[in-house]
């Protein structure tokens, strides 16, 4: 039984040909804070999601906006119809935790945990019959 290698990463991870993905790894924001913003755009059209992200005054919104633009560029490169795209999945998974020490009273030290995230945005074309205008 020989192993076979799939070169296209999107096929290996179970993504369909009518989907475009963008992944940001090691983002310097905690997953909890990122998820608050990503939940707002999930299921929305791409234009509405971009408009919404511009209005949200959070650091995670700036990160998600850049990542969404990257996913749109990936979709354009794949030849997908940009007018029919919507955000199928937007998730923030836990990344590694950077640990630092800060001095405290009486010669003690306290650990500071800097949490990192892996953020993924998946765009998909709406099916032909499901247009909502």
N, CA, C and O atoms as a printed pandas DataFrame, in Angstrom:
     atom_number atom_name residue_name chain_id  residue_number  x_coord  y_coord  z_coord
0              1         N          UNK        A               1    0.843   -1.171    0.000
1              2        CA          UNK        A               1    0.000    0.000    0.000
2              3         C          UNK        A               1    0.892    1.239    0.000
3              4         O          UNK        A               1    1.461    1.609    1.027
4              5         N          UNK        A               2    1.004    1.866   -1.150
5              6        CA          UNK        A               2    1.820    3.058   -1.256
6              7         C          UNK        A               2    1.058    4.306   -0.852
7              8         O          UNK        A               2   -0.162    4.387   -1.000
8              9         N          UNK        A               3    1.780    5.251   -0.352
9             10        CA          UNK        A               3    1.150    6.522   -0.007
10            11         C          UNK        A               3    1.105    7.398   -1.238
11            12         O          UNK        A               3    2.050    7.431   -2.027
12            13         N          UNK        A               4    0.008    8.103   -1.398
13            14        CA          UNK        A               4   -0.088    9.052   -2.492
14            15         C          UNK        A               4   -0.114   10.454   -1.910
15            16         O          UNK        A               4   -0.607   10.669   -0.803
16            17         N          UNK        A               5    0.410   11.389   -2.649
17            18        CA          UNK        A               5    0.535   12.757   -2.180
18            19         C          UNK        A               5   -0.407   13.651   -2.972
19            20         O          UNK        A               5   -0.379   13.645   -4.203
20            21         N          UNK        A               6   -1.223   14.403   -2.291
21            22        CA          UNK        A               6   -2.073   15.377   -2.955
22            23         C          UNK        A               6   -1.351   16.711   -2.870
23            24         O          UNK        A               6   -1.079   17.213   -1.780
24            25         N          UNK        A               7   -1.043   17.281   -4.029
25            26        CA          UNK        A               7   -0.273   18.519   -4.032
26            27         C          UNK        A               7   -1.129   19.732   -3.702
27            28         O          UNK        A               7   -0.656   20.676   -3.068
28            29         N          UNK        A               8   -2.397   19.710   -4.133
29            30        CA          UNK        A               8   -3.276   20.847   -3.882
30            31         C          UNK        A               8   -3.790   20.750   -2.445
31            32         O          UNK        A               8   -4.517   19.818   -2.100
32            33         N          UNK        A               9   -3.409   21.714   -1.618
33            34        CA          UNK        A               9   -3.761   21.691   -0.209
34            35         C          UNK        A               9   -5.273   21.735   -0.007
35            36         O          UNK        A               9   -5.793   21.140    0.937
36            37         N          UNK        A              10   -5.982   22.441   -0.895
37            38        CA          UNK        A              10   -7.423   22.570   -0.735
38            39         C          UNK        A              10   -8.119   21.231   -0.922
39            40         O          UNK        A              10   -9.153   20.995   -0.298
40            41         N          UNK        A              11   -7.584   20.343   -1.766
41            42        CA          UNK        A              11   -8.179   19.017   -1.932
42            43         C          UNK        A              11   -7.929   18.167   -0.689
43            44         O          UNK        A              11   -8.807   17.422   -0.253
44            45         N          UNK        A              12   -6.749   18.279   -0.131
45            46        CA          UNK        A              12   -6.394   17.471    1.023
46            47         C          UNK        A              12   -7.268   17.798    2.226
47            48         O          UNK        A              12   -7.608   16.904    3.001
48            49         N          UNK        A              13   -7.633   19.047    2.392
49            50        CA          UNK        A              13   -8.395   19.456    3.567
50            51         C          UNK        A              13   -9.901   19.389    3.364
51            52         O          UNK        A              13  -10.656   19.835    4.228
52            53         N          UNK        A              14  -10.353   18.840    2.240
53            54        CA          UNK        A              14  -11.778   18.647    2.030
54            55         C          UNK        A              14  -12.509   19.849    1.477
55            56         O          UNK        A              14  -13.728   19.937    1.626
56            57         N          UNK        A              15  -11.818   20.774    0.847
57            58        CA          UNK        A              15  -12.476   21.931    0.258
58            59         C          UNK        A              15  -12.881   21.617   -1.174
59            60         O          UNK        A              15  -12.209   20.850   -1.864
60            61         N          UNK        A              16  -13.976   22.211   -1.615
61            62        CA          UNK        A              16  -14.520   21.945   -2.945
62            63         C          UNK        A              16  -13.925   22.906   -3.969
63            64         O          UNK        A              16  -13.321   23.912   -3.596
64            65         N          UNK        A              17  -14.091   22.602   -5.264
65            66        CA          UNK        A              17  -13.541   23.505   -6.289
66            67         C          UNK        A              17  -14.237   24.866   -6.346
67            68         O          UNK        A              17  -13.652   25.829   -6.843
68            69         N          UNK        A              18  -15.475   24.964   -5.848
69            70        CA          UNK        A              18  -16.165   26.255   -5.874
70            71         C          UNK        A              18  -15.942   27.048   -4.586
71            72         O          UNK        A              18  -16.727   27.937   -4.255
72            73         N          UNK        A              19  -14.872   26.725   -3.863
73            74        CA          UNK        A              19  -14.524   27.431   -2.636
74            75         C          UNK        A              19  -13.147   28.063   -2.752
75            76         O          UNK        A              19  -12.279   27.570   -3.472
76            77         N          UNK        A              20  -12.964   29.156   -2.037
77            78        CA          UNK        A              20  -11.661   29.813   -1.938
78            79         C          UNK        A              20  -11.362   30.006   -0.455
79            80         O          UNK        A              20  -12.239   30.387    0.321
80            81         N          UNK        A              21  -10.122   29.741   -0.072
81            82        CA          UNK        A              21   -9.768   29.859    1.338
82            83         C          UNK        A              21   -8.601   30.823    1.514
83            84         O          UNK        A              21   -7.808   31.052    0.601
84            85         N          UNK        A              22   -8.526   31.374    2.709
85            86        CA          UNK        A              22   -7.371   32.171    3.121
86            87         C          UNK        A              22   -7.111   31.821    4.584
87            88         O          UNK        A              22   -8.032   31.807    5.401
88            89         N          UNK        A              23   -5.863   31.544    4.901
89            90        CA          UNK        A              23   -5.492   31.138    6.259
90            91         C          UNK        A              23   -4.397   32.072    6.770
91            92         O          UNK        A              23   -3.388   32.290    6.099
92            93         N          UNK        A              24   -4.606   32.610    7.942
93            94        CA          UNK        A              24   -3.586   33.411    8.615
94            95         C          UNK        A              24   -3.161   32.639    9.852
95            96         O          UNK        A              24   -3.972   32.370   10.737
96            97         N          UNK        A              25   -1.889   32.287    9.906
97            98        CA          UNK        A              25   -1.386   31.537   11.046
98            99         C          UNK        A              25   -0.578   32.456   11.953
99           100         O          UNK        A              25    0.048   33.410   11.492
100          101         N          UNK        A              26   -0.599   32.161   13.226
101          102        CA          UNK        A              26    0.158   32.895   14.250
102          103         C          UNK        A              26   -0.233   34.367   14.324
103          104         O          UNK        A              26    0.635   35.230   14.455
104          105         N          UNK        A              27   -1.521   34.662   14.243
105          106        CA          UNK        A              27   -1.999   36.031   14.406
106          107         C          UNK        A              27   -1.881   36.417   15.882
107          108         O          UNK        A              27   -2.229   35.628   16.760
108          109         N          UNK        A              28   -1.397   37.613   16.153
109          110        CA          UNK        A              28   -1.187   38.064   17.528
110          111         C          UNK        A              28   -2.468   38.632   18.120
111          112         O          UNK        A              28   -2.571   39.822   18.417
112          113         N          UNK        A              29   -3.435   37.744   18.279
113          114        CA          UNK        A              29   -4.701   38.090   18.927
114          115         C          UNK        A              29   -5.260   36.797   19.518
115          116         O          UNK        A              29   -5.077   35.724   18.944
116          117         N          UNK        A              30   -5.928   36.890   20.643
117          118        CA          UNK        A              30   -6.446   35.674   21.256
118          119         C          UNK        A              30   -7.617   35.143   20.424
119          120         O          UNK        A              30   -8.357   35.926   19.828
120          121         N          UNK        A              31   -7.786   33.835   20.381
121          122        CA          UNK        A              31   -8.869   33.260   19.582
122          123         C          UNK        A              31  -10.249   33.731   20.031
123          124         O          UNK        A              31  -11.151   33.880   19.206
124          125         N          UNK        A              32  -10.417   33.962   21.316
125          126        CA          UNK        A              32  -11.711   34.404   21.836
126          127         C          UNK        A              32  -12.092   35.767   21.261
127          128         O          UNK        A              32  -13.234   35.977   20.854
128          129         N          UNK        A              33  -11.134   36.687   21.229
129          130        CA          UNK        A              33  -11.403   38.018   20.676
130          131         C          UNK        A              33  -11.651   37.972   19.180
131          132         O          UNK        A              33  -12.480   38.718   18.659
132          133         N          UNK        A              34  -10.934   37.096   18.490
133          134        CA          UNK        A              34  -11.115   36.976   17.039
134          135         C          UNK        A              34  -12.470   36.364   16.709
135          136         O          UNK        A              34  -13.120   36.778   15.749
136          137         N          UNK        A              35  -12.900   35.384   17.495
137          138        CA          UNK        A              35  -14.183   34.720   17.230
138          139         C          UNK        A              35  -15.356   35.672   17.363
139          140         O          UNK        A              35  -16.355   35.517   16.661
140          141         N          UNK        A              36  -15.257   36.657   18.252
141          142        CA          UNK        A              36  -16.340   37.626   18.411
142          143         C          UNK        A              36  -16.639   38.343   17.101
143          144         O          UNK        A              36  -17.799   38.596   16.776
144          145         N          UNK        A              37  -15.590   38.669   16.353
145          146        CA          UNK        A              37  -15.757   39.368   15.079
146          147         C          UNK        A              37  -16.136   38.395   13.971
147          148         O          UNK        A              37  -17.001   38.697   13.148
148          149         N          UNK        A              38  -15.497   37.233   13.943
149          150        CA          UNK        A              38  -15.722   36.278   12.859
150          151         C          UNK        A              38  -17.147   35.737   12.850
151          152         O          UNK        A              38  -17.681   35.425   11.786
152          153         N          UNK        A              39  -17.768   35.622   14.019
153          154        CA          UNK        A              39  -19.157   35.163   14.075
154          155         C          UNK        A              39  -20.098   36.133   13.367
155          156         O          UNK        A              39  -21.124   35.724   12.822
156          157         N          UNK        A              40  -19.750   37.403   13.377
157          158        CA          UNK        A              40  -20.610   38.416   12.759
158          159         C          UNK        A              40  -20.652   38.296   11.241
159          160         O          UNK        A              40  -21.676   38.601   10.631
160          161         N          UNK        A              41  -19.555   37.857   10.618
161          162        CA          UNK        A              41  -19.510   37.830    9.153
162          163         C          UNK        A              41  -19.874   36.474    8.568
163          164         O          UNK        A              41  -20.086   36.365    7.360
164          165         N          UNK        A              42  -19.952   35.443    9.393
165          166        CA          UNK        A              42  -20.216   34.106    8.867
166          167         C          UNK        A              42  -21.619   34.033    8.264
167          168         O          UNK        A              42  -22.602   34.424    8.894
168          169         N          UNK        A              43  -21.692   33.524    7.027
169          170        CA          UNK        A              43  -22.969   33.386    6.333
170          171         C          UNK        A              43  -23.384   34.602    5.522
171          172         O          UNK        A              43  -24.388   34.553    4.811
172          173         N          UNK        A              44  -22.635   35.686    5.614
173          174        CA          UNK        A              44  -22.994   36.912    4.904
174          175         C          UNK        A              44  -22.339   36.956    3.518
175          176         O          UNK        A              44  -21.337   36.285    3.274
176          177         N          UNK        A              45  -22.920   37.754    2.619
177          178        CA          UNK        A              45  -22.294   37.996    1.319
178          179         C          UNK        A              45  -20.965   38.711    1.547
179          180         O          UNK        A              45  -20.763   39.361    2.573
180          181         N          UNK        A              46  -20.064   38.580    0.578
181          182        CA          UNK        A              46  -18.720   39.137    0.713
182          183         C          UNK        A              46  -18.761   40.656    0.864
183          184         O          UNK        A              46  -18.052   41.213    1.702
184          185         N          UNK        A              47  -19.580   41.325    0.064
185          186        CA          UNK        A              47  -19.674   42.784    0.141
186          187         C          UNK        A              47  -20.206   43.243    1.488
187          188         O          UNK        A              47  -19.696   44.200    2.071
188          189         N          UNK        A              48  -21.242   42.554    1.986
189          190        CA          UNK        A              48  -21.804   42.902    3.295
190          191         C          UNK        A              48  -20.796   42.657    4.409
191          192         O          UNK        A              48  -20.709   43.432    5.362
192          193         N          UNK        A              49  -20.036   41.574    4.281
193          194        CA          UNK        A              49  -19.033   41.250    5.310
194          195         C          UNK        A              49  -17.930   42.310    5.348
195          196         O          UNK        A              49  -17.500   42.721    6.427
196          197         N          UNK        A              50  -17.472   42.750    4.178
197          198        CA          UNK        A              50  -16.444   43.805    4.135
198          199         C          UNK        A              50  -16.960   45.101    4.748
199          200         O          UNK        A              50  -16.254   45.768    5.504
200          201         N          UNK        A              51  -18.196   45.446    4.414
201          202        CA          UNK        A              51  -18.811   46.668    4.951
202          203         C          UNK        A              51  -18.937   46.586    6.469
203          204         O          UNK        A              51  -18.680   47.559    7.178
204          205         N          UNK        A              52  -19.335   45.418    6.956
205          206        CA          UNK        A              52  -19.500   45.221    8.391
206          207         C          UNK        A              52  -18.164   45.298    9.123
207          208         O          UNK        A              52  -18.077   45.881   10.203
208          209         N          UNK        A              53  -17.122   44.709    8.534
209          210        CA          UNK        A              53  -15.808   44.715    9.176
210          211         C          UNK        A              53  -15.228   46.124    9.262
211          212         O          UNK        A              53  -14.508   46.441   10.209
212          213         N          UNK        A              54  -15.537   46.974    8.277
213          214        CA          UNK        A              54  -15.053   48.356    8.334
214          215         C          UNK        A              54  -15.702   49.124    9.486
215          216         O          UNK        A              54  -15.112   50.061   10.024
216          217         N          UNK        A              55  -16.918   48.723    9.862
217          218        CA          UNK        A              55  -17.653   49.440   10.903
218          219         C          UNK        A              55  -17.326   48.965   12.315
219          220         O          UNK        A              55  -17.623   49.666   13.283
220          221         N          UNK        A              56  -16.724   47.796   12.449
221          222        CA          UNK        A              56  -16.432   47.245   13.781
222          223         C          UNK        A              56  -15.098   47.812   14.284
223          224         O          UNK        A              56  -14.073   47.627   13.628
224          225         N          UNK        A              57  -15.091   48.494   15.430
225          226        CA          UNK        A              57  -13.858   49.125   15.929
226          227         C          UNK        A              57  -13.006   48.195   16.785
227          228         O          UNK        A              57  -12.758   48.491   17.954
228          229         N          UNK        A              58  -12.558   47.087   16.228
229          230        CA          UNK        A              58  -11.728   46.143   16.975
230          231         C          UNK        A              58  -10.521   45.750   16.145
231          232         O          UNK        A              58  -10.554   45.816   14.917
232          233         N          UNK        A              59   -9.454   45.339   16.821
233          234        CA          UNK        A              59   -8.243   44.895   16.133
234          235         C          UNK        A              59   -8.531   43.651   15.288
235          236         O          UNK        A              59   -7.992   43.505   14.191
236          237         N          UNK        A              60   -9.378   42.760   15.800
237          238        CA          UNK        A              60   -9.713   41.535   15.066
238          239         C          UNK        A              60  -10.421   41.858   13.755
239          240         O          UNK        A              60  -10.285   41.115   12.783
240          241         N          UNK        A              61  -11.164   42.942   13.714
241          242        CA          UNK        A              61  -11.864   43.337   12.487
242          243         C          UNK        A              61  -10.870   43.748   11.409
243          244         O          UNK        A              61  -11.079   43.448   10.233
244          245         N          UNK        A              62   -9.781   44.437   11.795
245          246        CA          UNK        A              62   -8.753   44.829   10.810
246          247         C          UNK        A              62   -8.064   43.580   10.244
247          248         O          UNK        A              62   -7.811   43.488    9.043
248          249         N          UNK        A              63   -7.767   42.625   11.128
249          250        CA          UNK        A              63   -7.113   41.389   10.704
250          251         C          UNK        A              63   -8.035   40.590    9.781
251          252         O          UNK        A              63   -7.604   40.103    8.736
252          253         N          UNK        A              64   -9.309   40.457   10.174
253          254        CA          UNK        A              64  -10.271   39.698    9.379
254          255         C          UNK        A              64  -10.540   40.366    8.036
255          256         O          UNK        A              64  -10.768   39.682    7.039
256          257         N          UNK        A              65  -10.514   41.697    8.002
257          258        CA          UNK        A              65  -10.742   42.431    6.751
258          259         C          UNK        A              65   -9.630   42.132    5.742
259          260         O          UNK        A              65   -9.905   41.879    4.569
260          261         N          UNK        A              66   -8.384   42.162    6.199
261          262        CA          UNK        A              66   -7.262   41.853    5.305
262          263         C          UNK        A              66   -7.331   40.404    4.832
263          264         O          UNK        A              66   -7.047   40.111    3.671
264          265         N          UNK        A              67   -7.706   39.506    5.729
265          266        CA          UNK        A              67   -7.792   38.095    5.374
266          267         C          UNK        A              67   -8.940   37.842    4.402
267          268         O          UNK        A              67   -8.814   37.022    3.493
268          269         N          UNK        A              68  -10.063   38.544    4.588
269          270        CA          UNK        A              68  -11.196   38.403    3.668
270          271         C          UNK        A              68  -10.830   38.913    2.278
271          272         O          UNK        A              68  -11.215   38.311    1.276
272          273         N          UNK        A              69  -10.091   40.015    2.210
273          274        CA          UNK        A              69   -9.641   40.524    0.909
274          275         C          UNK        A              69   -8.706   39.527    0.230
275          276         O          UNK        A              69   -8.727   39.382   -0.992
276          277         N          UNK        A              70   -7.890   38.846    1.023
277          278        CA          UNK        A              70   -7.006   37.820    0.478
278          279         C          UNK        A              70   -7.813   36.642   -0.064
279          280         O          UNK        A              70   -7.486   36.100   -1.120
280          281         N          UNK        A              71   -8.863   36.244    0.651
281          282        CA          UNK        A              71   -9.721   35.148    0.189
282          283         C          UNK        A              71  -10.455   35.535   -1.093
283          284         O          UNK        A              71  -10.657   34.698   -1.973
284          285         N          UNK        A              72  -10.854   36.803   -1.197
285          286        CA          UNK        A              72  -11.518   37.289   -2.418
286          287         C          UNK        A              72  -10.545   37.231   -3.589
287          288         O          UNK        A              72  -10.919   36.829   -4.690
288          289         N          UNK        A              73   -9.295   37.632   -3.354
289          290        CA          UNK        A              73   -8.278   37.567   -4.407
290          291         C          UNK        A              73   -8.018   36.116   -4.823
291          292         O          UNK        A              73   -7.807   35.837   -6.004
292          293         N          UNK        A              74   -8.033   35.193   -3.855
293          294        CA          UNK        A              74   -7.868   33.779   -4.175
294          295         C          UNK        A              74   -9.032   33.262   -5.019
295          296         O          UNK        A              74   -8.839   32.462   -5.935
296          297         N          UNK        A              75  -10.243   33.727   -4.702
297          298        CA          UNK        A              75  -11.424   33.329   -5.466
298          299         C          UNK        A              75  -11.353   33.865   -6.894
299          300         O          UNK        A              75  -11.720   33.178   -7.848
300          301         N          UNK        A              76  -10.880   35.093   -7.022
301          302        CA          UNK        A              76  -10.736   35.699   -8.347
302          303         C          UNK        A              76   -9.704   34.928   -9.169
303          304         O          UNK        A              76   -9.882   34.723  -10.370
304          305         N          UNK        A              77   -8.637   34.507   -8.516
305          306        CA          UNK        A              77   -7.585   33.741   -9.178
306          307         C          UNK        A              77   -8.102   32.374   -9.646
307          308         O          UNK        A              77   -7.681   31.861  -10.683
308          309         N          UNK        A              78   -9.023   31.795   -8.860
309          310        CA          UNK        A              78   -9.614   30.503   -9.221
310          311         C          UNK        A              78  -10.685   30.630  -10.308
311          312         O          UNK        A              78  -11.113   29.626  -10.878
312          313         N          UNK        A              79  -11.119   31.867  -10.598
313          314        CA          UNK        A              79  -12.135   32.077  -11.619
314          315         C          UNK        A              79  -13.556   31.966  -11.104
315          316         O          UNK        A              79  -14.471   31.698  -11.883
316          317         N          UNK        A              80  -13.763   32.167   -9.814
317          318        CA          UNK        A              80  -15.110   32.110   -9.247
318          319         C          UNK        A              80  -15.841   33.421   -9.486
319          320         O          UNK        A              80  -15.218   34.470   -9.650
320          321         N          UNK        A              81  -17.167   33.354   -9.504
321          322        CA          UNK        A              81  -18.001   34.542   -9.715
322          323         C          UNK        A              81  -18.057   35.342   -8.411
323          324         O          UNK        A              81  -18.619   34.874   -7.421
324          325         N          UNK        A              82  -17.482   36.536   -8.407
325          326        CA          UNK        A              82  -17.371   37.326   -7.177
326          327         C          UNK        A              82  -18.724   37.830   -6.679
327          328         O          UNK        A              82  -18.877   38.101   -5.488
328          329         N          UNK        A              83  -19.706   37.960   -7.572
329          330        CA          UNK        A              83  -21.018   38.459   -7.158
330          331         C          UNK        A              83  -21.806   37.417   -6.361
331          332         O          UNK        A              83  -22.719   37.766   -5.613
332          333         N          UNK        A              84  -21.455   36.149   -6.520
333          334        CA          UNK        A              84  -22.192   35.079   -5.843
334          335         C          UNK        A              84  -21.463   34.531   -4.628
335          336         O          UNK        A              84  -21.907   33.537   -4.053
336          337         N          UNK        A              85  -20.361   35.143   -4.218
337          338        CA          UNK        A              85  -19.581   34.633   -3.085
338          339         C          UNK        A              85  -20.204   35.017   -1.749
339          340         O          UNK        A              85  -20.747   36.110   -1.590
340          341         N          UNK        A              86  -20.114   34.103   -0.801
341          342        CA          UNK        A              86  -20.490   34.398    0.576
342          343         C          UNK        A              86  -19.496   33.721    1.508
343          344         O          UNK        A              86  -18.766   32.818    1.099
344          345         N          UNK        A              87  -19.470   34.159    2.754
345          346        CA          UNK        A              87  -18.538   33.609    3.746
346          347         C          UNK        A              87  -19.160   32.339    4.307
347          348         O          UNK        A              87  -20.095   32.395    5.105
348          349         N          UNK        A              88  -18.635   31.199    3.886
349          350        CA          UNK        A              88  -19.173   29.926    4.345
350          351         C          UNK        A              88  -18.691   29.609    5.756
351          352         O          UNK        A              88  -19.464   29.156    6.601
352          353         N          UNK        A              89  -17.402   29.851    6.001
353          354        CA          UNK        A              89  -16.831   29.500    7.296
354          355         C          UNK        A              89  -15.797   30.544    7.675
355          356         O          UNK        A              89  -14.961   30.922    6.854
356          357         N          UNK        A              90  -15.849   31.007    8.902
357          358        CA          UNK        A              90  -14.843   31.926    9.440
358          359         C          UNK        A              90  -14.554   31.477   10.867
359          360         O          UNK        A              90  -15.388   31.640   11.758
360          361         N          UNK        A              91  -13.367   30.911   11.079
361          362        CA          UNK        A              91  -13.037   30.356   12.389
362          363         C          UNK        A              91  -11.676   30.851   12.860
363          364         O          UNK        A              91  -10.802   31.193   12.063
364          365         N          UNK        A              92  -11.527   30.877   14.176
365          366        CA          UNK        A              92  -10.246   31.204   14.806
366          367         C          UNK        A              92   -9.883   30.044   15.717
367          368         O          UNK        A              92  -10.531   29.819   16.739
368          369         N          UNK        A              93   -8.852   29.315   15.344
369          370        CA          UNK        A              93   -8.387   28.195   16.150
370          371         C          UNK        A              93   -7.237   28.657   17.046
371          372         O          UNK        A              93   -6.589   29.671   16.786
372          373         N          UNK        A              94   -7.009   27.891   18.095
373          374        CA          UNK        A              94   -5.964   28.247   19.041
374          375         C          UNK        A              94   -4.591   27.965   18.458
375          376         O          UNK        A              94   -4.354   26.906   17.877
376          377         N          UNK        A              95   -3.699   28.916   18.617
377          378        CA          UNK        A              95   -2.312   28.736   18.221
378          379         C          UNK        A              95   -1.466   28.545   19.466
379          380         O          UNK        A              95   -1.998   28.300   20.549
380          381         N          UNK        A              96   -0.159   28.656   19.320
381          382        CA          UNK        A              96    0.708   28.516   20.488
382          383         C          UNK        A              96    0.570   29.712   21.433
383          384         O          UNK        A              96    0.056   30.765   21.057
384          385         N          UNK        A              97    1.035   29.526   22.651
385          386        CA          UNK        A              97    0.985   30.588   23.653
386          387         C          UNK        A              97    2.413   31.006   23.972
387          388         O          UNK        A              97    3.234   30.187   24.386
388          389         N          UNK        A              98    2.703   32.299   23.775
389          390        CA          UNK        A              98    4.007   32.839   24.163
390          391         C          UNK        A              98    3.956   33.175   25.651
391          392         O          UNK        A              98    3.001   33.798   26.115
392          393         N          UNK        A              99    4.968   32.768   26.391
393          394        CA          UNK        A              99    4.971   32.999   27.834
394          395         C          UNK        A              99    6.104   33.936   28.207
395          396         O          UNK        A              99    7.262   33.703   27.861
396          397         N          UNK        A             100    5.749   35.019   28.930
397          398        CA          UNK        A             100    6.734   35.985   29.412
398          399         C          UNK        A             100    6.574   36.102   30.920
399          400         O          UNK        A             100    5.549   35.719   31.483
400          401         N          UNK        A             101    7.582   36.624   31.548
401          402        CA          UNK        A             101    7.541   36.842   32.988
402          403         C          UNK        A             101    7.628   38.323   33.282
403          404         O          UNK        A             101    8.393   39.044   32.642
404          405         N          UNK        A             102    6.852   38.782   34.245
405          406        CA          UNK        A             102    6.977   40.169   34.693
406          407         C          UNK        A             102    7.232   40.157   36.201
407          408         O          UNK        A             102    6.680   39.330   36.927
408          409         N          UNK        A             103    8.072   41.084   36.661
409          410        CA          UNK        A             103    8.376   41.116   38.100
410          411         C          UNK        A             103    7.184   41.628   38.916
411          412         O          UNK        A             103    6.438   42.503   38.475
412          413         N          UNK        A             104    7.028   41.068   40.101
413          414        CA          UNK        A             104    5.971   41.473   41.023
414          415         C          UNK        A             104    6.600   41.790   42.378
415          416         O          UNK        A             104    7.820   41.750   42.538
416          417         N          UNK        A             105    5.771   42.098   43.318
417          418        CA          UNK        A             105    6.251   42.475   44.651
418          419         C          UNK        A             105    6.925   41.307   45.379
419          420         O          UNK        A             105    6.640   40.140   45.110
420          421         N          UNK        A             106    7.818   41.647   46.300
421          422        CA          UNK        A             106    8.506   40.689   47.160
422          423         C          UNK        A             106    9.340   39.683   46.370
423          424         O          UNK        A             106    9.479   38.534   46.789
424          425         N          UNK        A             107    9.893   40.100   45.235
425          426        CA          UNK        A             107   10.792   39.245   44.476
426          427         C          UNK        A             107   10.123   38.131   43.690
427          428         O          UNK        A             107   10.793   37.217   43.209
428          429         N          UNK        A             108    8.828   38.201   43.559
429          430        CA          UNK        A             108    8.126   37.155   42.811
430          431         C          UNK        A             108    8.046   37.527   41.333
431          432         O          UNK        A             108    8.368   38.648   40.938
432          433         N          UNK        A             109    7.618   36.575   40.540
433          434        CA          UNK        A             109    7.407   36.819   39.110
434          435         C          UNK        A             109    6.071   36.194   38.714
435          436         O          UNK        A             109    5.671   35.160   39.248
436          437         N          UNK        A             110    5.392   36.838   37.773
437          438        CA          UNK        A             110    4.100   36.340   37.282
438          439         C          UNK        A             110    4.209   36.088   35.791
439          440         O          UNK        A             110    4.844   36.850   35.062
440          441         N          UNK        A             111    3.587   35.017   35.351
441          442        CA          UNK        A             111    3.627   34.679   33.934
442          443         C          UNK        A             111    2.559   35.480   33.175
443          444         O          UNK        A             111    1.452   35.690   33.671
444          445         N          UNK        A             112    2.913   35.917   31.974
445          446        CA          UNK        A             112    1.978   36.600   31.083
446          447         C          UNK        A             112    1.840   35.724   29.848
447          448         O          UNK        A             112    2.823   35.408   29.179
448          449         N          UNK        A             113    0.621   35.344   29.562
449          450        CA          UNK        A             113    0.368   34.480   28.403
450          451         C          UNK        A             113   -0.090   35.308   27.214
451          452         O          UNK        A             113   -1.145   35.940   27.275
452          453         N          UNK        A             114    0.682   35.316   26.134
453          454        CA          UNK        A             114    0.320   35.990   24.892
454          455         C          UNK        A             114   -0.240   34.934   23.951
455          456         O          UNK        A             114    0.504   34.117   23.409
456          457         N          UNK        A             115   -1.544   34.954   23.763
457          458        CA          UNK        A             115   -2.198   33.912   22.974
458          459         C          UNK        A             115   -2.174   34.261   21.484
459          460         O          UNK        A             115   -2.381   35.414   21.104
460          461         N          UNK        A             116   -1.921   33.259   20.652
461          462        CA          UNK        A             116   -1.895   33.421   19.204
462          463         C          UNK        A             116   -3.039   32.618   18.594
463          464         O          UNK        A             116   -3.556   31.687   19.212
464          465         N          UNK        A             117   -3.433   32.990   17.363
465          466        CA          UNK        A             117   -4.556   32.345   16.689
466          467         C          UNK        A             117   -4.170   31.914   15.289
467          468         O          UNK        A             117   -3.261   32.468   14.671
468          469         N          UNK        A             118   -4.888   30.909   14.804
469          470        CA          UNK        A             118   -4.851   30.537   13.398
470          471         C          UNK        A             118   -6.252   30.838   12.861
471          472         O          UNK        A             118   -7.219   30.187   13.255
472          473         N          UNK        A             119   -6.362   31.814   11.970
473          474        CA          UNK        A             119   -7.665   32.262   11.471
474          475         C          UNK        A             119   -7.856   31.745   10.053
475          476         O          UNK        A             119   -6.959   31.861    9.218
476          477         N          UNK        A             120   -9.032   31.172    9.782
477          478        CA          UNK        A             120   -9.359   30.629    8.467
478          479         C          UNK        A             120  -10.678   31.225    7.986
479          480         O          UNK        A             120  -11.661   31.265    8.726
480          481         N          UNK        A             121  -10.685   31.690    6.732
481          482        CA          UNK        A             121  -11.913   32.168    6.103
482          483         C          UNK        A             121  -12.128   31.371    4.824
483          484         O          UNK        A             121  -11.235   31.288    3.981
484          485         N          UNK        A             122  -13.318   30.784    4.682
485          486        CA          UNK        A             122  -13.677   30.005    3.494
486          487         C          UNK        A             122  -14.828   30.706    2.787
487          488         O          UNK        A             122  -15.872   30.967    3.385
488          489         N          UNK        A             123  -14.627   31.006    1.507
489          490        CA          UNK        A             123  -15.674   31.606    0.682
490          491         C          UNK        A             123  -16.209   30.538   -0.259
491          492         O          UNK        A             123  -15.470   29.659   -0.702
492          493         N          UNK        A             124  -17.503   30.624   -0.560
493          494        CA          UNK        A             124  -18.108   29.671   -1.482
494          495         C          UNK        A             124  -19.100   30.395   -2.369
495          496         O          UNK        A             124  -19.711   31.384   -1.962
496          497         N          UNK        A             125  -19.255   29.889   -3.594
497          498        CA          UNK        A             125  -20.259   30.440   -4.499
498          499         C          UNK        A             125  -21.625   29.919   -4.095
499          500         O          UNK        A             125  -21.774   28.752   -3.732
500          501         N          UNK        A             126  -22.628   30.795   -4.161
501          502        CA          UNK        A             126  -23.995   30.344   -3.949
502          503         C          UNK        A             126  -24.420   29.514   -5.152
503          504         O          UNK        A             126  -24.028   29.820   -6.278
504          505         N          UNK        A             127  -25.214   28.472   -4.937
505          506        CA          UNK        A             127  -25.718   27.690   -6.069
506          507         C          UNK        A             127  -26.592   28.554   -6.979
507          508         O          UNK        A             127  -27.124   29.574   -6.542
508          509         N          UNK        A             128  -26.737   28.156   -8.213
509          510        CA          UNK        A             128  -27.484   28.920   -9.221
510          511         C          UNK        A             128  -28.906   29.249   -8.791
511          512         O          UNK        A             128  -29.352   30.386   -8.953
512          513         N          UNK        A             129  -29.621   28.277   -8.248
513          514        CA          UNK        A             129  -31.036   28.469   -7.921
514          515         C          UNK        A             129  -31.287   29.209   -6.626
515          516         O          UNK        A             129  -32.430   29.571   -6.344
516          517         N          UNK        A             130  -30.260   29.446   -5.828
517          518        CA          UNK        A             130  -30.432   30.025   -4.488
518          519         C          UNK        A             130  -30.141   31.513   -4.445
519          520         O          UNK        A             130  -29.802   32.036   -3.384
520          521         N          UNK        A             131  -30.262   32.205   -5.558
521          522        CA          UNK        A             131  -29.992   33.659   -5.586
522          523         C          UNK        A             131  -31.067   34.394   -4.777
523          524         O          UNK        A             131  -32.258   34.116   -4.920
524          525         N          UNK        A             132  -30.637   35.333   -3.929
525          526        CA          UNK        A             132  -31.560   36.129   -3.110
526          527         C          UNK        A             132  -31.330   37.593   -3.422
527          528         O          UNK        A             132  -30.420   38.201   -2.859
528          529         N          UNK        A             133  -32.129   38.176   -4.300
529          530        CA          UNK        A             133  -31.975   39.607   -4.636
530          531         C          UNK        A             133  -33.223   40.378   -4.355
531          532         O          UNK        A             133  -33.265   41.587   -4.580
